[in-house]
Amino acid sequence: MMAGQPSKAMPGIQTETKAANSEVVATSEAYESKAGAEKGIAAVKKDALIATTKDLAKLMGLKL
């Protein structure tokens, strides 16, 4: 996953997190400054290392 790809979807500075196949999986809030966006990117990179995940499809009995 790559964090911090620039996005021009909304006013301000946003970032997109993309999967290995380049699909956008998350878009950040709009930051007022580049420094704020860079701080957000750093937080995502740090927190992603310790994040837990849940397979909601499995919990719902879906087979994907």
N, C-alpha and C positions, 0 to 999 in steps of 0.2 A: 504494500500500500504506500502511495506517495502522498505526503501531506504538503499542503502549501502551494498548489498550482493556482496562479492568479485567475480570477473570474471577473467578468465585466457585466454580470447580470443585474446588479443593483448599484445605486450611487454609493460611493465610499469604496473601501478596499475590502474585497472578499477573497476567501481561498476555497478551493475545492480539494477534497480528499478523494483520490482515485484508486480503484483496485488495480491489480496487476494487468488486467485486460483493458485498462484505460477508462472503464466505466466510472462515472462520478457516483460515489456512495454517500457523500455528505458535502454540504455547503455551509460555510461559516456565516456568522453575523457580519454586518457591514462595519468595518473599522474606520475610524476617522483619520488614522495615520498609518504610515508604513510600519512604524515602530510597534503600534498596537497589533497590527496583523502578524508581524514577526513574533511577538510575544504569544499570540494565540497559536501559531504554528508550533512553537517550542512546547507549549502546554500539551497539544495533541500528541506530538511525538513522544513526550515523556509519559503521558497517561496511557497511551496505547500499549506500552510495554507491560503494564500491570493490570490492564482492563480484563474483566471477565465477560464471557459471552453466554448467551442462551440460545438454543435452537428452538425458536418458537414454533416452527413448522412441526418439529417432532413432538413438542408438548401438545399441539393441537391434533396430532394424529395424521398429519399430512405427509405424503410421500412425494418428495421433489426429485 
